[in-house]
Amino acid sequence: MFATNSVENTYKEPLPGEEIVISGIAGKFPNSDNVEELKNNLMNKVDVISDDDRRWKLDHPDIPQRTGKIYGVRKFDAQFFHIPCYEAHMMDPMSRLLLERAYEAVIDAGINPKQLRGSRTGVFVGTCCSESEVNWFFDKPKETHFGLAYYKNMQANRISYYLGLTGPSHCLDSACNSSLVALECAYQSLINDRCDNALVGGSQLCLHPYMSLQFSRLGILSPDGRSKVFDVNANGYARSEAISVVYLQKAKNAKRIYGTLVYGRSNCDGFKEQGITFPSSKMQSQLLQECYDHCNLSPNNLSYLECHGTGTTVGDPEEISAIETSICKKRTDPLLIGSVKSNLGHSEGGSGLTQVAKLIIAMETGIIPPNLHYTRPQESSKAIIDGKLKVVTEPTPWNGGYAGISSFGFGGVNCHLILKHNPKNKIKNGAPSDNLPRLVTVSGRTEESVKVFLDDVSKNS
């Protein structure tokens, strides 16, 4: 039993309409140009990790060749964002892709981006390493105009600049859980009236082989490039890419609600005899217990838990132990668990929002996407063996209600968020009951872009 009573409980249940909700989302994920394509890949159990040479042409025995890669890293509509071509060419690719996804997330929330100009909208971006820095700072020292482009702050500040947002704007780096910590920071800023709305981003691109080489020599990458999360054959994770953004606002102002942010909290392991990168089931368990105690939510009400679950031999058992200690002891039914890293690999700084995207897909479809590469649990994962926890291996109906997300950084930062499903009673999947034709209006800067929209409407009508 942990002495959680010593931690001040500042949680206050929001008044009706004051709840913080996710109303917009946009993202690019491995072999998935948007959330819809991600949904199809997850539900159909597609292994999106590939061994092609899109990122580098280097055959090194210590570098796993299979990684998760997104499309269109070199593409950017500079003219649309009024950015000179020479400046766009020098920008960090993550900054370019985040700016596009931020615009799309606002549109997805049903808001004209111009309406946000001058508003107290915050921008919070979780990111780790920029693997393109080496190319510009060391390989091309004679190039000009790139000095500001590779500061991490520009990933957030450029979004605020372009959209004219006056709320807090900064990047957060807590390693592997940076984007979930950014989401928790945005949540705290909203409930404490530091901003009225928030854009939260997560970014990760794998552009330099030597970063993968260092991780491989640390012993945390899977030699075969498969993240066998919770499995007896787990031997590390596959590195992956993701760029995604969500839009947060209060429920009373939202035109669309994907889900409600109920509560979020983070802590740090502090000193550990085993070393700074060794996970602490004790501190993870304490965080989980504090989260559910402080918002007065019984773990029995939890329908699903999206775990950090990377597929490392040390990390997975520690997380399972923490869940068993803090949550399972208060439950009467098995808890469904999973990790999107088994499907997409580990997108490190961008992984937290990838977890959120998976949960939004589950909330919208009523189906929990399955894990890949799982056969049987490790012997040390007693809670799975005993049936207290159940790994989702097939598309599984979700009962709605509450879901948790855990994400941990290799420096010792732990973060957990609780989301609530927003039930929607759709008749015939929202299709009208009459046969009257509908007018669909689309716009684009080029004939090609308009055709893309029309083809998508035709395909989904």
Secondary structure as UniProt FT lines:
FT   HELIX           4..6
FT   TURN            16..17
FT   STRAND          20..29
FT   TURN            30..31
FT   HELIX           35..43
FT   TURN            44..45
FT   TURN            61..62
FT   STRAND          67..68
FT   TURN            73..74
FT   TURN            78..82
FT   HELIX           85..90
FT   HELIX           93..108
FT   TURN            109..110
FT   HELIX           113..116
FT   TURN            117..118
FT   STRAND          121..127
FT   TURN            131..132
FT   HELIX           133..134
FT   HELIX           135..139
FT   TURN            141..142
FT   TURN            147..150
FT   HELIX           153..163
FT   STRAND          169..172
FT   HELIX           175..177
FT   HELIX           178..191
FT   TURN            192..193
FT   STRAND          197..204
FT   HELIX           209..218
FT   TURN            223..224
FT   TURN            229..230
FT   TURN            232..233
FT   STRAND          239..240
FT   STRAND          242..250
FT   HELIX           251..253
FT   STRAND          259..268
FT   TURN            273..274
FT   TURN            276..277
FT   HELIX           281..294
FT   TURN            295..296
FT   HELIX           299..301
FT   STRAND          302..306
FT   TURN            313..314
FT   HELIX           315..326
FT   HELIX           328..330
FT   STRAND          335..338
FT   HELIX           341..344
FT   HELIX           348..350
FT   HELIX           351..365
FT   STRAND          367..368
FT   TURN            379..380
FT   HELIX           382..385
FT   TURN            386..387
FT   STRAND          389..391
FT   STRAND          396..397
FT   STRAND          402..408
FT   TURN            410..411
FT   STRAND          413..421
FT   HELIX           428..430
FT   HELIX           447..460
//
